[in-house]
Amino acid sequence: MAVVRDLRVLLRFQGFRRLLAVRVLSQGADGVFQVALASYVVFSPERQTSAAAIASAMAVLLLPYSLVGPFAGVLLDRWRRRQVFLYGNLLRALMASVTALLILGQVPDWLLFVSALCVTGVNRFVLAGLSAALPRVVDSERLVIANSLSPTAGTLAATAGGGLAFVVRLLVADSDAAVVLVGAALYLCAAMASLRMAKELLGPDRALVRPRLSTALTGTVRDLRAGVRHLAEPPRRGAAWALTAMSLMRFCYGAVLVLLLMLCRYALTSTTDEGLALLGLALGASGAGFFAAAVMTPWAAGRLGPGRWIVVCAASAAVLVPALGLPFAAGPLLAGAFVLGLTTQGAKIATDTIVQSTVEDGFRGRIFSLYDVLFNVAFVGAAAVAALMLPPDGRSVPLVVTIAVIYGAVAMAMARFARQ
């Protein structure tokens, strides 16, 4: 297979191998932690979950760090990114352990969310840093392939981590706290894996590094303005269009996720264990879509161009989401999860490539952190819209149609830009 051959070529780069190990372990831990938290919030038998409760949880976990995300970008352009991976994952291991203790103590939800907020907040630094560091470990000719395989490997690791969480939760220990501790152990492994890379390997260049926090934050506003101006320059407008399109597709993905959670909890299953099992199958189908995107995107983007590949992904979702979603049945929904995994990850790979190939190294941390902020805001906004539109059992024809319309609008807008 071409994807196996491409992976072999990339794995010859020692820096890429070691950065990939950090990504896989870190995002695998993310998958474990997120499923444990979702299980506790959505599938606890004593809780009567609603779409509004899910939206509130997402807002608490994501919005505060959307406000500080740009500051993370400034720091990523000033701090050694290897050190961010080391100390960031150590901090997440600690805070995940605290979260497990809070679950065992049955504390109020707000205190649990504060602890989880610390874990997901550090995630902003780690994920943006992984994307910003990738061009430092592969050459420009293999950047598209690296963007297909590296983030997709991380997403598959997150999916596998979610699967591990389901196995631990359903078969090993009927305790969400035990699952969170598994995630903490993986965060610790990711921190140790980062020590295999030299401090200087992942950048930024020594002339840009300002180790002191006060020094780095002094010029934050000025640096952010410079980053936005850099993105608005004619050579970077393609990146701006791709980021906008990807944010709207993320909105659609978030709305579908809330709908799927409600359907698994109430409409399609009769017990919480059955709901967790169906959700696990849906995540597995989505993970298969991510893998398919990694296989197809290098070939498709190479022939169509990354921008036109985004058009194909959005247009495909616009057609297939209503076709597979409106029956509100388990089989079509699993097929729809595969389609969304394929189209969302395919568009993300293309967007990452456009941003990395057009944005200068000294600005990448800021741009990828802004990218992350757009992701979070779109996801929380989608959850809020879904909360307003979804009935208690999750069956909502208007929501599915709205999602299809947004996908169609993205496809048309990107097609128009590509022609220009």
HUCORJO-V724590 format. One record per backbone hydrogen bond with DSSP energy under -0.5 kcal/mol. NH is the residue of the N-H (numbers start at 1). CO is the residue of the C=O. If there is no record, write none. Layout:
BEGIN
{{NH CO} {NH CO}}
END
This chain:
BEGIN
{{5 1} {6 2} {7 3} {8 4} {9 5} {10 6} {11 7} {12 9} {13 10} {14 12} {16 137} {17 13} {18 14} {19 15} {20 16} {21 17} {22 18} {23 19} {24 20} {25 21} {26 22} {27 23} {28 24} {29 25} {30 26} {31 27} {32 28} {33 29} {34 30} {35 31} {36 32} {37 33} {38 34} {39 35} {40 36} {41 37} {42 38} {43 38} {43 39} {47 44} {49 47} {54 50} {55 51} {56 52} {57 53} {58 54} {59 55} {60 56} {61 57} {62 58} {63 59} {64 59} {66 62} {66 63} {67 63} {67 64} {68 64} {69 65} {71 68} {72 68} {73 69} {74 70} {75 71} {76 72} {77 73} {78 75} {79 75} {81 203} {82 199} {84 80} {85 81} {86 82} {87 83} {88 84} {89 85} {90 86} {91 87} {92 88} {93 89} {94 90} {95 91} {96 92} {97 93} {98 94} {99 95} {100 96} {101 97} {102 98} {103 99} {104 100} {105 101} {106 103} {107 102} {111 108} {112 108} {113 109} {114 110} {115 111} {116 112} {117 113} {118 114} {119 115} {120 116} {121 117} {122 118} {123 119} {124 120} {124 121} {125 121} {125 122} {126 122} {127 123} {128 124} {129 125} {130 126} {131 127} {132 128} {133 129} {134 130} {136 133} {137 134} {138 134} {142 139} {143 140} {146 142} {147 143} {148 144} {149 145} {150 146} {153 149} {154 150} {155 151} {156 152} {157 153} {158 154} {159 155} {160 156} {161 157} {162 158} {163 159} {164 160} {165 161} {166 162} {167 163} {168 164} {169 165} {170 166} {171 167} {172 167} {172 168} {173 168} {175 173} {179 175} {180 176} {181 177} {182 178} {183 179} {184 180} {185 181} {186 182} {187 183} {188 184} {189 185} {190 186} {191 187} {192 188} {193 189} {194 190} {195 191} {195 192} {196 193} {197 194} {201 198} {202 198} {203 200} {208 205} {209 205} {209 206} {210 78} {216 212} {217 213} {218 214} {219 215} {220 217} {223 219} {224 220} {225 221} {226 222} {227 223} {228 224} {229 225} {230 226} {231 227} {232 228} {233 229} {233 230} {236 233} {237 234} {239 236} {240 236} {241 237} {242 238} {243 239} {244 240} {245 241} {246 242} {247 243} {248 244} {249 245} {250 246} {251 247} {252 248} {253 249} {254 250} {255 251} {256 252} {257 253} {258 254} {259 255} {260 256} {261 257} {262 258} {263 259} {264 260} {265 261} {266 262} {267 262} {267 393} {268 263} {275 271} {276 272} {277 273} {278 274} {279 275} {280 276} {281 277} {282 278} {283 279} {284 280} {285 281} {286 282} {287 283} {288 284} {289 285} {290 286} {291 287} {292 288} {293 289} {294 290} {295 291} {296 292} {297 293} {298 294} {299 295} {300 296} {301 297} {302 298} {303 299} {304 300} {305 301} {309 305} {310 306} {311 307} {312 308} {313 309} {314 310} {315 311} {316 312} {317 313} {318 314} {319 315} {320 316} {321 317} {323 319} {324 320} {325 321} {326 322} {328 325} {333 329} {334 330} {335 331} {336 332} {337 333} {338 334} {339 335} {340 336} {341 337} {342 338} {343 339} {344 340} {345 341} {346 342} {347 343} {348 344} {349 345} {350 346} {351 347} {352 348} {353 349} {354 350} {355 351} {356 352} {357 353} {358 354} {359 355} {363 360} {364 360} {364 361} {365 361} {367 363} {368 364} {369 365} {370 366} {371 367} {372 368} {373 369} {374 370} {375 371} {376 372} {377 373} {378 374} {379 375} {380 376} {381 377} {382 378} {383 379} {384 380} {385 381} {386 382} {387 383} {388 384} {389 385} {390 386} {394 391} {396 394} {400 396} {401 397} {402 398} {403 399} {404 400} {405 401} {406 402} {407 403} {408 404} {409 405} {410 406} {411 407} {412 408} {413 409} {414 410} {415 411} {416 412} {417 413} {418 414} {419 415} {420 416}}
END
